[in-house]
Amino acid sequence: MSLRLEMLQVARLATKLLGDSWGLVGEFLQSQQNADGGFRDRDGNSDLYYTAFGLEGFLALQGPPCVDSLKQYLEHFGSGAGLDFVHLCCLARCWAGLAACGHRCASRTQQEMARALSPYRTPDGGFHPSKGAASGTAYGCFLGLGAYQDLGEPLPEPLSVVQCLKHLETPDGAWSNERGMSVGSTNATAAAVAVLRNLGAPINSSVGDWLLARFHKEGGFVAAPNTPLPDLLSTATTLHALAGLQVPMERIKEQCLDFVDSLWTNEGGFHGHWADDVLDCEYTYYGLLALGHLSL
């Protein structure tokens, strides 16, 4: 199963905990789709990055967005010429999601998009958001693998991605996003776990203990060992990684539910953390992913 479908399958379980409020989430996501078909960034402009989260949020709720306008929005980008790595991967993800609504991207365009990913491959076998980088990042490897899967194209030399992640391991038993770090980061570790699991590579069970140690006493997970407050991104990705590692989460479930609930608003969206005063599609999707895992 692809990285995208694995997360979507879990996010769909969020409706168990949302109850009647799932309709508010759908209304919020609907309000985030602009007339041109794209979904709003935090300034209100259509952006492929937020569009990917908006579409996945709709699919998690089993309700498609305004498909025709979204299709036109995606077609505007063609095969992704001129897009940076992150937005190119988001374009691939959007087409994969739209295929579930009956609108597929032309196979030639998919192949061209896959070729456009090649310049972001690094000498150590990973991916980096910048062309010409000497080594890959955990985030780049997650996006790169996901993009090839979303395009239905085989990832060239998958073992080299595993080797790239080996260089990103940190002495404390986790992963950092860049080489040479002495302390791991939560989201880089969660990304590495997702990629390695998907590629069938072995993972030391102690990683689960490292991730659990990032649990905040008031619920949720923090982004790094010295980060004072939890956030929704780190919470959702950590829960996803722990579930993949089959680490029991019963003792933290109620506090995590309270944390996610504290970020919910009756507008139908989720804030990213306690100091965040803006709602967007990205954090709303991570809210669904977190609730999906907490419903199990």
C-alpha positions, 0 to 999 in steps of 0.5 A: 500500500502506498504512503498516501493510501496508508494515511488516508485509510486511517484518516477515514476512521476519524468520523468515529470520534467526530460524530455529527461534527464531521459535517462541519469539517466538510463545510470548512474544507469546502470553504477553503476551495477557491473559485479556480479549484485550488485550496487556500494557503494561509493568505487565501491564495490557491496553492498546490501544497494546501490543495493536496491536504484539502483533497485528502481531507475530503476523501477522508470524509468520503465526500469529493470537492468541486471536482471539475474546477479542481481538475482544471486547476491541476491541468494548469500546471501541466507536467509540473515544469517550473514547480519546485520539488515540494509542489511537484510532489503535491501535484502528483498527490493531487492527481492520485487523489483525483483519480479516486473521483474518476479523473485521471491524469494522462499517462504521458503527463505522469511519466513526464512528472516522474522524470521531473523528479530525477534532478532532486535525487542526491548522490547518496540515493535520497531526495532533497528539495533543492537540485544539486544537493550532496545528500538527501533529507528524511522529508525529501525521501518521504516525498520522493517515494510518495510521488513515485507511488502516486504517479504509479511509477516504480522508484528507481533503486529503492535500496539507495533511499534506505542507505540515505536514511542510514546516514541521517540516523542520530546517536540518540536512536532517531533520525534528523532531517539533515546529516550531522545532527546529534539529536533526532527530530520527531517528524524526521523520525516519523518520516524515516519510519514510514519510508523504511516500513513501506520499503520493507527495511528493518527498524530498531524497536527502540525507535518506538521508545524514542518517539514515546519520550516525545509525549508531552505531559498535557497531551500531544507530541513535541517536535524535538526533545527540547521543544516546550509545547506539542503540536498537531503535525508532530502528534499526527505523524508520531501516532502514525509511526507508533501504529506502524511500529505496533507500539501500544498507545493506550496509556497516552490515548486519552491525553492525546484526544484531549490535546487534539480536541483543544485544537478543534473549533466549531468552524470545522477546522483544527489549529496547528498548536495552542498559539496558532490562530489560523485554520487551514487544510493542512492541520485539519487533515492532520487532525483527521489523521490523529483522530483516526489513530486515536479511534482504534 
